[in-house]
Amino acid sequence: MDEKTMEKLSSTVLPGKVYDTGRVCPKCGDRIYAFRMWADGKIREFEKPCSCRNEEIKAEDASKKARDREEARQRRLKWAEIPGMFSTATLKGYRRVPGAEKAFEAVKKYLLNRKENFLAGRGLILMGAVGCGKTHLGCAVLNCALEDGYRAAYWNVPQQLEMMMYGHADEAEQVRILDKALLADVLLLDDLGAEKASAWTQKELVVILDERYRENKPTIITSNLMLTDGELRTTCGDRAYSRLCSDHYQAVALTAVDYRRKRE
């Protein structure tokens, strides 16, 4: 386009001014409007979306947002590392057995007020024998947090502490394991007290519990030992035990038997 044509075009329709093109959309019958503006050293024409195209754009935007949400959800799920058998754990899917009623109701109430509880950094301690459903309840909290957009994580205490010991994993992996416990918006410390106690394991637990306590990050804990049991205090150490007894946690005991053995 030469300068004379550009000058004539500019004088006929000013850049940025909307005008009627004289055309009609064959789908919706709307008149098609457009505007001209300078772009890349030229005057270019841009059509304004008609009714049907506007709906198409909205549908495309909604579809993209849905894909983005699902991709973000999948990334959160992968980062959480919830064991496969608990990856879809919910309260609805919890097998309510005698002796688990109080724990079920406590988790239900906790989740009904989760926004407030998460903001305040409140956690739960679920205590009971092996196989009574503690991990299912804990993972139900994680799955609910994940659906709400929180970054949640599963952390098996004896396994992860063992991996963090010198020589059991490279330094980068050890840092990743510890960072997950510190950075998760909502954390499940599963099977606390089952680890082999040492001054080092007690120190690492204090690092995790203290950091989450200071940052008001909610922590859900399961243990085969009771808070009133001296063995849990011996295993975790006095400082970690002191955190567990704080008002940040609600402790609930499950008296249910191992329903996995019951099925055998």
Backbone as CSV, one residue per row, in Angstrom:
resi,resn,N_x,N_y,N_z,CA_x,CA_y,CA_z,C_x,C_y,C_z
1,MET,0.862,-1.196,0.000,0.000,0.000,0.000,0.890,1.235,0.000
2,ASP,0.685,2.139,-1.031,1.528,3.330,-1.105,1.038,4.403,-0.138
3,GLU,1.817,5.477,-0.009,1.512,6.530,0.965,0.205,7.249,0.651
4,LYS,-0.094,7.467,-0.667,-1.324,8.167,-1.045,-2.558,7.358,-0.637
5,THR,-2.475,6.044,-0.854,-3.610,5.171,-0.480,-3.798,5.174,1.024
6,MET,-2.703,5.091,1.759,-2.767,5.099,3.219,-3.353,6.410,3.722
7,GLU,-2.924,7.507,3.091,-3.436,8.822,3.514,-4.927,8.918,3.251
8,LYS,-5.373,8.423,2.063,-6.794,8.450,1.719,-7.598,7.588,2.683
9,LEU,-7.043,6.389,3.012,-7.726,5.474,3.929,-7.836,6.090,5.307
10,SER,-6.788,6.760,5.737,-6.785,7.374,7.051,-7.816,8.487,7.145
11,SER,-7.982,9.232,6.031,-8.938,10.346,6.047,-10.376,9.851,5.956
12,THR,-10.566,8.672,5.371,-11.923,8.110,5.230,-12.402,7.505,6.541
13,VAL,-11.577,6.668,7.140,-11.912,6.030,8.428,-10.733,6.235,9.371
14,LEU,-10.937,7.001,10.398,-9.864,7.283,11.348,-9.483,6.027,12.116
15,PRO,-8.160,5.817,12.347,-7.729,4.667,13.136,-8.400,4.660,14.506
16,GLY,-8.907,3.493,14.908,-9.539,3.347,16.213,-11.019,3.619,16.192
17,LYS,-11.542,4.192,15.110,-12.970,4.494,15.056,-13.732,3.307,14.463
18,VAL,-14.774,2.849,15.157,-15.566,1.710,14.701,-16.481,2.147,13.566
19,TYR,-16.576,1.337,12.524,-17.431,1.660,11.394,-18.142,0.404,10.896
20,ASP,-19.200,0.607,10.148,-19.988,-0.473,9.568,-19.339,-0.899,8.249
21,THR,-19.008,-2.195,8.142,-18.369,-2.688,6.924,-19.359,-2.893,5.792
22,GLY,-20.663,-2.892,6.127,-21.670,-3.138,5.111,-21.959,-4.609,4.899
23,ARG,-21.252,-5.471,5.633,-21.456,-6.917,5.508,-22.307,-7.432,6.668
24,VAL,-22.883,-8.617,6.442,-23.740,-9.250,7.453,-23.241,-10.665,7.704
25,CYS,-23.231,-11.090,8.981,-22.804,-12.452,9.329,-23.851,-13.442,8.818
26,PRO,-23.451,-14.443,8.037,-24.411,-15.408,7.500,-25.011,-16.326,8.566
27,LYS,-24.371,-16.411,9.742,-24.864,-17.298,10.792,-25.919,-16.629,11.671
28,CYS,-25.566,-15.458,12.225,-26.467,-14.805,13.180,-27.202,-13.597,12.604
29,GLY,-26.780,-13.122,11.425,-27.460,-11.987,10.797,-27.036,-10.639,11.315
30,ASP,-26.076,-10.613,12.238,-25.586,-9.328,12.767,-24.789,-8.591,11.696
31,ARG,-24.895,-7.256,11.721,-24.045,-6.444,10.860,-22.616,-6.524,11.402
32,ILE,-21.669,-6.538,10.510,-20.277,-6.683,10.910,-19.620,-5.308,10.972
33,TYR,-19.084,-5.009,12.144,-18.397,-3.740,12.367,-16.898,-4.008,12.507
34,ALA,-16.130,-2.985,12.225,-14.683,-3.130,12.312,-14.055,-1.800,12.714
35,PHE,-12.756,-1.843,12.958,-12.006,-0.612,13.223,-10.603,-0.796,12.657
36,ARG,-9.968,0.313,12.351,-8.619,0.283,11.807,-7.655,0.901,12.810
37,MET,-6.471,0.330,12.834,-5.442,0.867,13.719,-4.069,0.581,13.130
38,TRP,-3.114,1.385,13.572,-1.745,1.184,13.111,-1.173,-0.045,13.795
39,ALA,-0.558,-0.936,13.026,0.097,-2.128,13.567,1.218,-2.536,12.625
40,ASP,2.426,-2.657,13.148,3.596,-3.042,12.337,3.819,-2.086,11.174
41,GLY,3.595,-0.794,11.431,3.843,0.205,10.397,2.782,0.276,9.331
42,LYS,1.653,-0.370,9.536,0.575,-0.361,8.551,-0.753,-0.107,9.246
43,ILE,-1.722,0.350,8.449,-3.085,0.448,8.973,-3.758,-0.894,8.723
44,ARG,-4.173,-1.549,9.797,-4.805,-2.858,9.669,-6.255,-2.793,10.137
45,GLU,-7.064,-3.674,9.568,-8.485,-3.726,9.920,-8.752,-4.908,10.842
46,PHE,-9.502,-4.650,11.904,-9.879,-5.688,12.863,-11.393,-5.689,13.018
47,GLU,-12.002,-6.843,12.801,-13.453,-6.942,12.912,-13.863,-7.180,14.362
48,LYS,-14.946,-6.541,14.744,-15.511,-6.771,16.078,-16.349,-8.049,16.011
49,PRO,-16.247,-8.914,17.037,-16.991,-10.169,17.008,-18.504,-9.928,16.976
50,CYS,-19.193,-10.667,16.111,-20.653,-10.601,16.102,-21.175,-11.532,17.193
51,SER,-22.493,-11.680,17.299,-23.094,-12.466,18.388,-22.600,-13.907,18.408
52,CYS,-22.624,-14.571,17.235,-22.240,-15.982,17.225,-20.742,-16.148,17.485
53,ARG,-19.913,-15.257,16.934,-18.476,-15.352,17.157,-18.133,-15.026,18.600
54,ASN,-18.870,-14.109,19.185,-18.650,-13.756,20.579,-18.912,-14.961,21.478
55,GLU,-19.962,-15.738,21.186,-20.263,-16.944,21.950,-19.181,-17.995,21.753
56,GLU,-18.659,-18.082,20.510,-17.578,-19.025,20.245,-16.338,-18.674,21.059
57,ILE,-16.040,-17.375,21.121,-14.872,-16.920,21.890,-15.045,-17.244,23.374
58,LYS,-16.260,-17.001,23.897,-16.528,-17.306,25.305,-16.371,-18.806,25.576
59,ALA,-16.870,-19.629,24.626,-16.763,-21.079,24.779,-15.298,-21.525,24.735
60,GLU,-14.519,-20.923,23.831,-13.096,-21.245,23.738,-12.364,-20.853,25.015
61,ASP,-12.694,-19.668,25.554,-12.069,-19.205,26.801,-12.420,-20.129,27.960
62,ALA,-13.704,-20.527,28.035,-14.141,-21.417,29.111,-13.445,-22.765,29.007
63,SER,-13.302,-23.270,27.768,-12.629,-24.547,27.551,-11.164,-24.478,27.956
64,LYS,-10.507,-23.364,27.614,-9.096,-23.191,27.977,-8.934,-23.106,29.488
65,LYS,-9.835,-22.376,30.156,-9.754,-22.268,31.612,-9.955,-23.621,32.264
66,ALA,-10.877,-24.424,31.717,-11.122,-25.765,32.250,-9.886,-26.648,32.074
67,ARG,-9.239,-26.550,30.906,-8.011,-27.327,30.675,-6.904,-26.885,31.619
68,ASP,-6.778,-25.573,31.798,-5.741,-25.050,32.701,-5.980,-25.514,34.129
69,ARG,-7.255,-25.494,34.557,-7.583,-25.948,35.917,-7.245,-27.425,36.094
70,GLU,-7.571,-28.232,35.079,-7.309,-29.670,35.171,-5.809,-29.956,35.174
71,GLU,-5.065,-29.214,34.346,-3.611,-29.388,34.330,-2.996,-29.009,35.676
72,ALA,-3.498,-27.928,36.269,-3.011,-27.505,37.588,-3.361,-28.542,38.644
73,ARG,-4.562,-29.111,38.541,-4.990,-30.149,39.491,-4.098,-31.378,39.376
74,GLN,-3.776,-31.778,38.157,-2.917,-32.936,37.947,-1.514,-32.689,38.494
75,ARG,-1.019,-31.454,38.343,0.302,-31.127,38.903,0.274,-31.210,40.424
76,ARG,-0.820,-30.727,41.024,-0.934,-30.801,42.484,-1.004,-32.253,42.951
77,LEU,-1.758,-33.072,42.222,-1.875,-34.488,42.574,-0.516,-35.189,42.520
78,LYS,0.236,-34.902,41.463,1.554,-35.525,41.311,2.482,-35.098,42.433
79,TRP,2.439,-33.803,42.765,3.328,-33.288,43.817,2.953,-33.856,45.178
80,ALA,1.674,-34.112,45.393,1.193,-34.583,46.699,1.729,-35.959,47.046
81,GLU,1.931,-36.826,46.044,2.455,-38.184,46.245,1.609,-39.006,47.220
82,ILE,0.312,-38.900,47.089,-0.583,-39.718,47.909,-0.528,-41.154,47.397
83,PRO,-0.391,-42.148,48.276,-0.355,-43.546,47.825,-1.574,-43.899,46.974
84,GLY,-1.360,-44.746,45.988,-2.418,-45.084,45.043,-3.716,-45.528,45.671
85,MET,-3.646,-46.346,46.711,-4.873,-46.861,47.312,-5.668,-45.789,48.051
86,PHE,-5.033,-44.629,48.297,-5.721,-43.532,48.975,-5.877,-42.299,48.079
87,SER,-5.542,-42.437,46.801,-5.558,-41.284,45.906,-6.964,-40.722,45.685
88,THR,-7.981,-41.530,45.942,-9.366,-41.060,45.796,-10.120,-41.137,47.128
89,ALA,-9.378,-41.207,48.224,-10.012,-41.342,49.547,-10.893,-40.138,49.871
90,THR,-12.100,-40.398,50.319,-13.036,-39.351,50.730,-13.748,-39.797,51.990
91,LEU,-14.421,-38.876,52.653,-15.232,-39.253,53.808,-16.378,-40.159,53.384
92,LYS,-16.944,-39.857,52.214,-18.061,-40.658,51.722,-17.646,-42.108,51.519
93,GLY,-16.407,-42.311,51.101,-15.930,-43.661,50.841,-15.305,-44.333,52.052
94,TYR,-15.372,-43.680,53.219,-14.756,-44.237,54.432,-15.620,-45.336,55.014
95,ARG,-15.008,-46.437,55.324,-15.733,-47.550,55.931,-15.883,-47.286,57.424
96,ARG,-17.074,-46.908,57.822,-17.319,-46.525,59.219,-17.536,-47.775,60.059
97,VAL,-16.546,-48.061,60.897,-16.596,-49.243,61.758,-16.723,-48.799,63.207
98,PRO,-17.239,-49.662,64.084,-17.345,-49.317,65.504,-15.994,-48.901,66.070
99,GLY,-15.973,-47.791,66.756,-14.746,-47.280,67.340,-14.117,-46.167,66.532
100,ALA,-14.646,-45.901,65.315,-14.097,-44.842,64.464,-15.051,-43.657,64.352
101,GLU,-16.177,-43.717,65.083,-17.210,-42.682,64.938,-16.694,-41.289,65.303
102,LYS,-15.987,-41.182,66.426,-15.509,-39.867,66.875,-14.524,-39.259,65.873
103,ALA,-13.646,-40.100,65.353,-12.666,-39.609,64.391,-13.354,-39.161,63.113
104,PHE,-14.329,-39.925,62.652,-15.058,-39.569,61.441,-15.749,-38.217,61.616
105,GLU,-16.426,-38.031,62.732,-17.136,-36.780,62.981,-16.163,-35.612,63.131
106,ALA,-15.015,-35.876,63.759,-14.017,-34.806,63.932,-13.472,-34.346,62.582
107,VAL,-13.172,-35.297,61.699,-12.664,-34.952,60.369,-13.752,-34.262,59.552
108,LYS,-14.970,-34.734,59.675,-16.097,-34.114,58.961,-16.263,-32.654,59.380
109,LYS,-16.253,-32.409,60.676,-16.388,-31.044,61.184,-15.199,-30.194,60.751
110,TYR,-14.016,-30.780,60.775,-12.800,-30.073,60.369,-12.897,-29.629,58.912
111,LEU,-13.386,-30.516,58.053,-13.484,-30.202,56.632,-14.607,-29.223,56.325
112,LEU,-15.686,-29.297,57.080,-16.781,-28.348,56.869,-16.323,-26.919,57.158
113,ASN,-15.320,-26.790,58.031,-14.767,-25.469,58.381,-13.309,-25.358,57.923
114,ARG,-12.994,-26.027,56.804,-11.592,-26.148,56.413,-10.935,-24.815,56.073
115,LYS,-11.662,-23.920,55.446,-11.046,-22.645,55.074,-10.536,-21.926,56.320
116,GLU,-11.364,-21.881,57.342,-10.971,-21.239,58.603,-9.859,-22.030,59.287
117,ASN,-9.981,-23.370,59.291,-8.969,-24.214,59.938,-7.627,-24.124,59.235
118,PHE,-7.633,-24.143,57.902,-6.377,-24.042,57.158,-5.715,-22.691,57.399
119,LEU,-6.512,-21.630,57.414,-5.970,-20.283,57.618,-5.342,-20.145,58.994
120,ALA,-5.969,-20.791,59.982,-5.469,-20.706,61.358,-4.362,-21.720,61.647
121,GLY,-4.099,-22.615,60.691,-3.047,-23.605,60.888,-3.433,-24.730,61.824
122,ARG,-4.747,-24.944,61.994,-5.191,-26.009,62.910,-5.013,-27.379,62.268
123,GLY,-4.629,-28.350,63.083,-4.424,-29.709,62.591,-5.161,-30.737,63.414
124,LEU,-5.023,-31.988,63.004,-5.648,-33.116,63.695,-4.595,-34.167,63.989
125,ILE,-4.774,-34.868,65.093,-3.951,-36.033,65.401,-4.898,-37.219,65.551
126,LEU,-4.768,-38.175,64.643,-5.622,-39.363,64.638,-4.812,-40.532,65.175
127,MET,-5.230,-41.060,66.323,-4.451,-42.092,67.016,-5.261,-43.381,67.095
128,GLY,-4.592,-44.504,66.869,-5.284,-45.781,66.963,-4.435,-46.913,66.432
129,ALA,-4.959,-48.121,66.567,-4.226,-49.316,66.154,-4.039,-49.367,64.648
130,VAL,-3.141,-50.215,64.225,-2.899,-50.426,62.798,-4.184,-50.911,62.119
131,GLY,-4.494,-50.345,60.949,-5.613,-50.833,60.157,-6.987,-50.349,60.563
132,CYS,-7.064,-49.282,61.372,-8.390,-48.811,61.804,-8.902,-47.655,60.939
133,GLY,-8.150,-47.278,59.892,-8.644,-46.272,58.950,-8.096,-44.875,59.126
134,LYS,-7.031,-44.715,59.882,-6.475,-43.383,60.134,-5.948,-42.744,58.847
135,THR,-5.196,-43.505,58.068,-4.597,-42.955,56.855,-5.668,-42.562,55.842
136,HIS,-6.731,-43.348,55.756,-7.833,-42.997,54.846,-8.411,-41.630,55.223
137,LEU,-8.654,-41.420,56.512,-9.208,-40.137,56.960,-8.231,-38.993,56.680
138,GLY,-6.957,-39.232,56.928,-5.956,-38.196,56.669,-5.873,-37.846,55.196
139,CYS,-5.907,-38.860,54.336,-5.839,-38.608,52.893,-7.130,-37.982,52.374
140,ALA,-8.245,-38.230,53.056,-9.501,-37.568,52.680,-9.359,-36.058,52.865
141,VAL,-8.655,-35.649,53.910,-8.395,-34.221,54.125,-7.509,-33.680,53.003
142,LEU,-6.460,-34.433,52.655,-5.565,-33.993,51.585,-6.307,-33.846,50.259
143,ASN,-7.111,-34.843,49.918,-7.831,-34.809,48.644,-8.807,-33.639,48.579
144,CYS,-9.415,-33.337,49.702,-10.332,-32.192,49.755,-9.541,-30.894,49.568
145,ALA,-8.388,-30.801,50.191,-7.540,-29.612,50.051,-7.064,-29.445,48.613
146,LEU,-6.706,-30.556,47.975,-6.258,-30.511,46.582,-7.355,-29.993,45.660
147,GLU,-8.577,-30.456,45.872,-9.696,-30.007,45.044,-9.967,-28.518,45.237
148,ASP,-9.658,-28.018,46.427,-9.853,-26.585,46.708,-8.706,-25.725,46.184
149,GLY,-7.690,-26.364,45.619,-6.578,-25.615,45.045,-5.369,-25.468,45.948
150,TYR,-5.396,-26.095,47.129,-4.237,-26.032,48.029,-3.166,-27.014,47.575
151,ARG,-1.926,-26.712,47.922,-0.831,-27.632,47.650,-0.675,-28.540,48.868
152,ALA,-1.166,-29.756,48.743,-1.163,-30.705,49.856,-0.128,-31.793,49.589
153,ALA,0.334,-32.462,50.657,1.351,-33.496,50.479,1.223,-34.595,51.522
154,TYR,1.523,-35.808,51.074,1.572,-36.990,51.954,3.029,-37.243,52.320
155,TRP,3.277,-37.525,53.591,4.644,-37.722,54.073,4.634,-38.867,55.071
156,ASN,5.083,-40.061,54.640,5.173,-41.197,55.556,6.423,-41.012,56.414
157,VAL,6.235,-40.807,57.692,7.336,-40.398,58.579,8.498,-41.389,58.594
158,PRO,8.292,-42.686,58.909,9.451,-43.590,58.957,10.160,-43.731,57.612
159,GLN,9.408,-43.785,56.513,10.021,-43.948,55.196,10.798,-42.704,54.782
160,GLN,10.199,-41.540,54.965,10.853,-40.299,54.524,12.068,-39.965,55.379
161,LEU,11.977,-40.197,56.675,13.144,-39.940,57.525,14.290,-40.870,57.160
162,GLU,13.972,-42.112,56.842,15.022,-43.052,56.433,15.687,-42.588,55.142
163,MET,14.879,-42.082,54.185,15.433,-41.594,52.926,16.330,-40.375,53.144
164,MET,16.016,-39.594,54.186,16.799,-38.387,54.456,18.108,-38.673,55.178
165,MET,18.270,-39.895,55.668,19.513,-40.241,56.359,20.682,-40.271,55.383
166,TYR,21.840,-39.997,55.876,23.048,-39.930,55.049,23.254,-41.256,54.309
167,GLY,23.459,-41.170,52.992,23.750,-42.348,52.193,22.538,-43.066,51.637
168,HIS,21.311,-42.684,52.068,20.109,-43.374,51.589,19.551,-42.728,50.325
169,ALA,19.942,-41.501,50.037,19.509,-40.802,48.827,20.499,-39.670,48.574
170,ASP,20.532,-39.179,47.330,21.461,-38.079,47.070,20.944,-36.804,47.736
171,GLU,21.806,-35.815,47.811,21.484,-34.593,48.553,20.265,-33.880,47.974
172,ALA,20.165,-33.863,46.651,19.034,-33.183,46.014,17.715,-33.838,46.412
173,GLU,17.685,-35.150,46.458,16.466,-35.862,46.838,16.130,-35.623,48.308
174,GLN,17.140,-35.587,49.146,16.917,-35.325,50.571,16.342,-33.930,50.786
175,VAL,16.858,-32.958,50.050,16.333,-31.592,50.143,14.890,-31.552,49.669
176,ARG,14.605,-32.265,48.569,13.237,-32.303,48.024,12.257,-32.878,49.038
177,ILE,12.657,-33.938,49.719,11.788,-34.585,50.701,11.480,-33.640,51.855
178,LEU,12.522,-32.984,52.377,12.312,-32.062,53.492,11.505,-30.843,53.048
179,ASP,11.805,-30.314,51.869,11.080,-29.140,51.364,9.588,-29.422,51.229
180,LYS,9.238,-30.617,50.804,7.824,-30.959,50.646,7.100,-30.839,51.981
181,ALA,7.744,-31.322,53.053,7.136,-31.239,54.380,7.014,-29.802,54.864
182,LEU,7.957,-28.961,54.470,7.954,-27.573,54.931,7.046,-26.676,54.090
183,LEU,6.974,-26.953,52.792,6.288,-26.045,51.869,4.825,-26.374,51.649
184,ALA,4.405,-27.591,51.920,3.016,-27.981,51.664,2.050,-27.085,52.436
185,ASP,0.985,-26.644,51.764,-0.055,-25.862,52.453,-0.745,-26.723,53.507
186,VAL,-0.981,-27.979,53.155,-1.590,-28.941,54.073,-0.754,-30.215,54.005
187,LEU,-0.312,-30.707,55.152,0.593,-31.860,55.198,0.007,-32.989,56.033
188,LEU,0.158,-34.221,55.548,-0.196,-35.397,56.336,1.088,-36.095,56.745
189,LEU,1.376,-36.106,58.040,2.485,-36.878,58.587,1.907,-38.224,59.017
190,ASP,2.125,-39.220,58.199,1.512,-40.530,58.424,2.443,-41.444,59.204
191,ASP,1.874,-42.134,60.181,2.595,-43.146,60.966,3.690,-42.556,61.846
192,LEU,3.411,-41.399,62.421,4.362,-40.793,63.355,4.554,-41.715,64.558
193,GLY,5.794,-41.883,64.958,6.098,-42.744,66.097,6.557,-44.128,65.687
194,ALA,6.382,-44.463,64.397,6.827,-45.774,63.911,8.280,-45.725,63.444
195,GLU,8.863,-44.514,63.391,10.251,-44.384,62.955,11.206,-44.875,64.047
196,LYS,12.412,-45.250,63.648,13.427,-45.657,64.609,13.974,-44.400,65.262
197,ALA,13.715,-44.248,66.535,14.051,-42.993,67.229,15.552,-42.804,67.389
198,SER,15.963,-41.545,67.177,17.358,-41.162,67.415,17.373,-39.653,67.606
199,ALA,18.493,-39.126,68.052,18.610,-37.672,68.221,18.405,-36.977,66.882
200,TRP,18.868,-37.622,65.800,18.738,-37.016,64.470,17.284,-36.980,64.014
201,THR,16.541,-38.090,64.159,15.137,-38.107,63.726,14.315,-37.118,64.540
202,GLN,14.619,-37.008,65.846,13.899,-36.060,66.695,14.166,-34.626,66.250
203,LYS,15.415,-34.358,65.873,15.765,-33.008,65.407,15.018,-32.668,64.115
204,GLU,14.952,-33.602,63.180,14.267,-33.358,61.907,12.771,-33.142,62.119
205,LEU,12.170,-33.898,63.012,10.748,-33.717,63.304,10.474,-32.347,63.916
206,VAL,11.369,-31.897,64.778,11.217,-30.566,65.384,11.314,-29.487,64.306
207,VAL,12.242,-29.653,63.367,12.388,-28.682,62.267,11.069,-28.558,61.511
208,ILE,10.463,-29.699,61.185,9.216,-29.704,60.417,8.068,-29.116,61.227
209,LEU,7.883,-29.605,62.443,6.755,-29.157,63.264,6.888,-27.695,63.669
210,ASP,8.101,-27.264,63.993,8.318,-25.864,64.382,8.048,-24.912,63.211
211,GLU,8.570,-25.266,62.038,8.393,-24.410,60.868,6.910,-24.283,60.516
212,ARG,6.202,-25.383,60.534,4.784,-25.356,60.187,3.983,-24.631,61.273
213,TYR,4.396,-24.757,62.504,3.737,-24.065,63.615,3.891,-22.555,63.453
214,ARG,5.117,-22.118,63.133,5.376,-20.675,62.985,4.647,-20.097,61.774
215,GLU,4.544,-20.863,60.711,3.920,-20.390,59.479,2.410,-20.626,59.442
216,ASN,1.860,-21.149,60.535,0.411,-21.429,60.596,-0.043,-22.355,59.464
217,LYS,0.737,-23.382,59.205,0.383,-24.350,58.166,-0.210,-25.606,58.822
218,PRO,-1.415,-25.986,58.422,-2.076,-27.133,59.055,-1.386,-28.462,58.774
219,THR,-1.300,-29.277,59.800,-0.673,-30.591,59.702,-1.615,-31.641,60.270
220,ILE,-1.864,-32.678,59.490,-2.664,-33.812,59.943,-1.689,-34.927,60.293
221,ILE,-1.881,-35.550,61.441,-0.945,-36.564,61.918,-1.688,-37.848,62.238
222,THR,-1.114,-38.976,61.824,-1.647,-40.275,62.259,-0.552,-40.988,63.040
223,SER,-0.967,-41.743,64.041,0.005,-42.476,64.857,-0.652,-43.704,65.481
224,ASN,0.131,-44.750,65.618,-0.338,-45.944,66.320,-0.216,-45.777,67.828
225,LEU,0.435,-44.696,68.252,0.662,-44.439,69.675,-0.244,-43.307,70.151
226,MET,-0.563,-43.305,71.423,-1.417,-42.283,72.012,-0.565,-41.147,72.581
227,LEU,-1.131,-39.957,72.591,-0.412,-38.826,73.182,-0.106,-39.074,74.654
228,THR,-1.013,-39.784,75.309,-0.820,-40.061,76.738,0.177,-41.191,76.965
229,ASP,0.575,-41.840,75.874,1.536,-42.942,75.968,2.944,-42.361,76.019
230,GLY,3.700,-42.725,77.018,5.056,-42.209,77.163,5.952,-42.583,75.999
231,GLU,5.571,-43.639,75.260,6.400,-44.098,74.150,6.451,-43.076,73.021
232,LEU,5.342,-42.386,72.754,5.318,-41.377,71.693,6.233,-40.212,72.050
233,ARG,6.228,-39.837,73.308,7.106,-38.743,73.748,8.571,-39.161,73.637
234,THR,8.843,-40.412,73.968,10.209,-40.923,73.879,10.681,-40.973,72.429
235,THR,9.770,-41.394,71.530,10.123,-41.530,70.117,10.346,-40.170,69.464
236,CYS,9.438,-39.238,69.696,9.490,-37.939,69.016,10.396,-36.932,69.707
237,GLY,10.570,-37.085,70.999,11.361,-36.121,71.752,10.476,-35.078,72.424
238,ASP,10.983,-34.445,73.452,10.192,-33.504,74.253,9.699,-32.305,73.441
239,ARG,10.562,-31.735,72.582,10.179,-30.527,71.859,9.076,-30.809,70.843
240,ALA,9.216,-31.899,70.107,8.171,-32.255,69.141,6.881,-32.600,69.867
241,TYR,7.017,-33.308,70.974,5.840,-33.688,71.752,5.101,-32.460,72.276
242,SER,5.864,-31.441,72.668,5.267,-30.203,73.153,4.419,-29.548,72.069
243,ARG,4.895,-29.576,70.818,4.124,-29.022,69.703,2.821,-29.806,69.505
244,LEU,2.907,-31.123,69.613,1.726,-31.962,69.403,0.654,-31.711,70.464
245,CYS,1.071,-31.287,71.638,0.129,-31.037,72.728,-0.411,-29.608,72.724
246,SER,-0.004,-28.793,71.748,-0.448,-27.401,71.698,-1.887,-27.307,71.214
247,ASP,-2.469,-26.117,71.335,-3.857,-25.921,70.919,-4.012,-25.873,69.401
248,HIS,-2.907,-26.052,68.664,-2.983,-26.128,67.203,-3.581,-27.462,66.753
249,TYR,-3.600,-28.437,67.647,-4.050,-29.775,67.266,-5.256,-30.237,68.085
250,GLN,-6.133,-30.961,67.406,-7.205,-31.681,68.079,-6.870,-33.168,67.976
251,ALA,-6.690,-33.806,69.120,-6.331,-35.230,69.136,-7.592,-36.079,69.281
252,VAL,-7.699,-37.099,68.436,-8.859,-37.988,68.451,-8.375,-39.436,68.429
253,ALA,-8.921,-40.249,69.316,-8.532,-41.661,69.386,-9.531,-42.536,68.643
254,LEU,-9.012,-43.498,67.888,-9.841,-44.509,67.245,-9.652,-45.817,68.008
255,THR,-10.730,-46.408,68.444,-10.652,-47.679,69.180,-11.020,-48.857,68.289
256,ALA,-11.223,-48.590,66.997,-11.594,-49.660,66.062,-10.460,-50.666,65.928
257,VAL,-10.840,-51.915,65.645,-9.842,-52.966,65.439,-9.370,-52.914,63.990
258,ASP,-8.341,-53.674,63.688,-7.797,-53.742,62.336,-8.809,-54.430,61.430
259,TYR,-9.553,-53.644,60.629,-10.596,-54.246,59.799,-10.006,-55.030,58.628
260,ARG,-8.711,-54.815,58.322,-8.092,-55.609,57.261,-7.924,-57.052,57.706
261,ARG,-7.567,-57.240,58.987,-7.475,-58.599,59.515,-8.854,-59.213,59.678
262,LYS,-9.812,-58.365,60.002,-11.172,-58.847,60.213,-11.748,-59.464,58.960
263,ARG,-11.307,-58.960,57.796,-11.816,-59.469,56.526,-11.220,-60.825,56.182
264,GLU,-10.057,-61.123,56.754,-9.348,-62.366,56.405,-10.034,-63.591,57.002
